[in-house]
């Protein structure tokens, strides 16, 4: 019974993680499609003022936080195993 509970817990956790990653990629796709559209609209109708930079900055900041929420410290090298690797590295060198 304990083994089944552990598997279900890990499965639910993995599914939640995959949903976060999927959400990030959808956000990335929307950003990639929307930015050129905003640039076109801006340069076509109001070429004197380049306001498209403001939504680009906002969307980029939002995309960064979404990336960080989906991948977190793992992509930066500070995942769960980081501390153990550093301890082992330190013990091996000394």
Phi and psi in degrees as GROMACS dihedral restraints (atoms count N, CA, C in turn):
[ dihedral_restraints ]
;  ai    aj    ak    al  type     phi  dphi    fc
    3     4     5     6     1   -61.5    20    10
    4     5     6     7     1   -40.8    20    10
    6     7     8     9     1   -63.7    20    10
    7     8     9    10     1   -41.7    20    10
    9    10    11    12     1   -64.9    20    10
   10    11    12    13     1   -40.1    20    10
   12    13    14    15     1   -63.2    20    10
   13    14    15    16     1   -43.1    20    10
   15    16    17    18     1   -63.0    20    10
   16    17    18    19     1   -43.0    20    10
   18    19    20    21     1   -62.7    20    10
   19    20    21    22     1   -45.0    20    10
   21    22    23    24     1   -62.8    20    10
   22    23    24    25     1   -40.2    20    10
   24    25    26    27     1   -63.5    20    10
   25    26    27    28     1   -47.1    20    10
   27    28    29    30     1   -63.9    20    10
   28    29    30    31     1   -39.1    20    10
   30    31    32    33     1   -63.2    20    10
   31    32    33    34     1   -46.0    20    10
   33    34    35    36     1   -63.7    20    10
   34    35    36    37     1   -40.1    20    10
   36    37    38    39     1   -66.1    20    10
   37    38    39    40     1   -42.8    20    10
   39    40    41    42     1   -65.0    20    10
   40    41    42    43     1   -40.7    20    10
   42    43    44    45     1   -63.8    20    10
   43    44    45    46     1   -41.1    20    10
   45    46    47    48     1   -63.6    20    10
   46    47    48    49     1   -40.9    20    10
   48    49    50    51     1   -64.3    20    10
   49    50    51    52     1   -43.6    20    10
   51    52    53    54     1   -63.8    20    10
   52    53    54    55     1   -37.3    20    10
   54    55    56    57     1   -64.2    20    10
   55    56    57    58     1   -38.0    20    10
   57    58    59    60     1   -64.5    20    10
   58    59    60    61     1   -43.4    20    10
   60    61    62    63     1   -65.2    20    10
   61    62    63    64     1   -42.0    20    10
   63    64    65    66     1   -61.7    20    10
   64    65    66    67     1   -42.6    20    10
   66    67    68    69     1   -61.0    20    10
   67    68    69    70     1   -38.8    20    10
   69    70    71    72     1   -63.1    20    10
   70    71    72    73     1   -45.2    20    10
   72    73    74    75     1   -66.2    20    10
   73    74    75    76     1   -33.8    20    10
   75    76    77    78     1   -65.7    20    10
   76    77    78    79     1   -43.4    20    10
   78    79    80    81     1   -60.7    20    10
   79    80    81    82     1   -42.4    20    10
   81    82    83    84     1   -62.0    20    10
   82    83    84    85     1   -44.5    20    10
   84    85    86    87     1   -62.8    20    10
   85    86    87    88     1   -44.4    20    10
   87    88    89    90     1   -61.7    20    10
   88    89    90    91     1   -41.1    20    10
   90    91    92    93     1   -63.6    20    10
   91    92    93    94     1   -44.3    20    10
   93    94    95    96     1   -63.4    20    10
   94    95    96    97     1   -35.6    20    10
   96    97    98    99     1   -78.4    20    10
   97    98    99   100     1   -40.0    20    10
   99   100   101   102     1   -76.0    20    10
  100   101   102   103     1   -36.4    20    10
  102   103   104   105     1   -60.7    20    10
  103   104   105   106     1   -50.1    20    10
  105   106   107   108     1   -61.0    20    10
  106   107   108   109     1   -34.5    20    10
  108   109   110   111     1   -63.3    20    10
  109   110   111   112     1   -44.6    20    10
  111   112   113   114     1   -64.7    20    10
  112   113   114   115     1   -40.1    20    10
  114   115   116   117     1   -62.2    20    10
  115   116   117   118     1   -44.5    20    10
  117   118   119   120     1   -60.1    20    10
  118   119   120   121     1   -48.8    20    10
  120   121   122   123     1   -59.2    20    10
  121   122   123   124     1   -45.6    20    10
  123   124   125   126     1   -62.7    20    10
  124   125   126   127     1   -50.8    20    10
  126   127   128   129     1   -71.0    20    10
  127   128   129   130     1   -24.3    20    10
  129   130   131   132     1   -78.0    20    10
  130   131   132   133     1   -42.0    20    10
  132   133   134   135     1  -105.1    20    10
  133   134   135   136     1   -30.3    20    10
  135   136   137   138     1  -137.4    20    10
  136   137   138   139     1    68.2    20    10
  138   139   140   141     1   -70.6    20    10
  139   140   141   142     1   -13.3    20    10
  141   142   143   144     1   -71.9    20    10
  142   143   144   145     1   -29.9    20    10
  144   145   146   147     1  -126.4    20    10
  145   146   147   148     1   121.7    20    10
  147   148   149   150     1   -88.6    20    10
  148   149   150   151     1    77.6    20    10
  150   151   152   153     1   -77.2    20    10
  151   152   153   154     1   -11.8    20    10
  153   154   155   156     1   -62.8    20    10
  154   155   156   157     1   -20.0    20    10
  156   157   158   159     1   -63.9    20    10
  157   158   159   160     1   -33.3    20    10
  159   160   161   162     1   -66.2    20    10
  160   161   162   163     1   -50.0    20    10
  162   163   164   165     1   -66.5    20    10
  163   164   165   166     1   -30.9    20    10
  165   166   167   168     1   -63.5    20    10
  166   167   168   169     1   -43.8    20    10
  168   169   170   171     1   -64.1    20    10
  169   170   171   172     1   -45.5    20    10
  171   172   173   174     1   -62.6    20    10
  172   173   174   175     1   -44.2    20    10
  174   175   176   177     1   -66.9    20    10
  175   176   177   178     1   -35.8    20    10
  177   178   179   180     1   -67.6    20    10
  178   179   180   181     1   -40.7    20    10
  180   181   182   183     1   -64.3    20    10
  181   182   183   184     1   -45.1    20    10
  183   184   185   186     1   -61.5    20    10
  184   185   186   187     1   -39.9    20    10
  186   187   188   189     1   -65.6    20    10
  187   188   189   190     1   -39.4    20    10
  189   190   191   192     1   -61.3    20    10
  190   191   192   193     1   -47.1    20    10
  192   193   194   195     1   -66.0    20    10
  193   194   195   196     1   -34.2    20    10
  195   196   197   198     1   -67.2    20    10
  196   197   198   199     1   -41.3    20    10
  198   199   200   201     1   -60.0    20    10
  199   200   201   202     1   -45.5    20    10
  201   202   203   204     1   -64.2    20    10
  202   203   204   205     1   -37.3    20    10
  204   205   206   207     1   -69.2    20    10
  205   206   207   208     1   -32.4    20    10
  207   208   209   210     1   -81.5    20    10
  208   209   210   211     1   -42.0    20    10
  210   211   212   213     1  -107.7    20    10
  211   212   213   214     1   -28.4    20    10
  213   214   215   216     1    59.4    20    10
  214   215   216   217     1  -146.7    20    10
  216   217   218   219     1   -71.5    20    10
  217   218   219   220     1   -15.1    20    10
  219   220   221   222     1   -58.0    20    10
  220   221   222   223     1   -45.9    20    10
  222   223   224   225     1   -72.7    20    10
  223   224   225   226     1   -21.8    20    10
  225   226   227   228     1   -86.5    20    10
  226   227   228   229     1    -5.7    20    10
  228   229   230   231     1    93.9    20    10
  229   230   231   232     1     8.1    20    10
  231   232   233   234     1  -112.9    20    10
  232   233   234   235     1    41.5    20    10
  234   235   236   237     1   -73.0    20    10
  235   236   237   238     1  -169.0    20    10
  237   238   239   240     1   -62.8    20    10
  238   239   240   241     1   -32.4    20    10
  240   241   242   243     1   -83.9    20    10
  241   242   243   244     1    -8.8    20    10
  243   244   245   246     1   -58.6    20    10
  244   245   246   247     1   -48.1    20    10
  246   247   248   249     1   -62.8    20    10
  247   248   249   250     1   -43.7    20    10
  249   250   251   252     1   -63.7    20    10
  250   251   252   253     1   -41.3    20    10
  252   253   254   255     1   -62.9    20    10
  253   254   255   256     1   -41.5    20    10
  255   256   257   258     1   -66.9    20    10
  256   257   258   259     1   -39.4    20    10
  258   259   260   261     1   -63.7    20    10
  259   260   261   262     1   -46.4    20    10
  261   262   263   264     1   -63.0    20    10
  262   263   264   265     1   -42.2    20    10
  264   265   266   267     1   -61.3    20    10
  265   266   267   268     1   -43.0    20    10
  267   268   269   270     1   -65.3    20    10
  268   269   270   271     1   -43.0    20    10
  270   271   272   273     1   -66.5    20    10
  271   272   273   274     1   -37.1    20    10
  273   274   275   276     1   -69.3    20    10
  274   275   276   277     1   -33.0    20    10
  276   277   278   279     1   -82.6    20    10
  277   278   279   280     1   -18.2    20    10
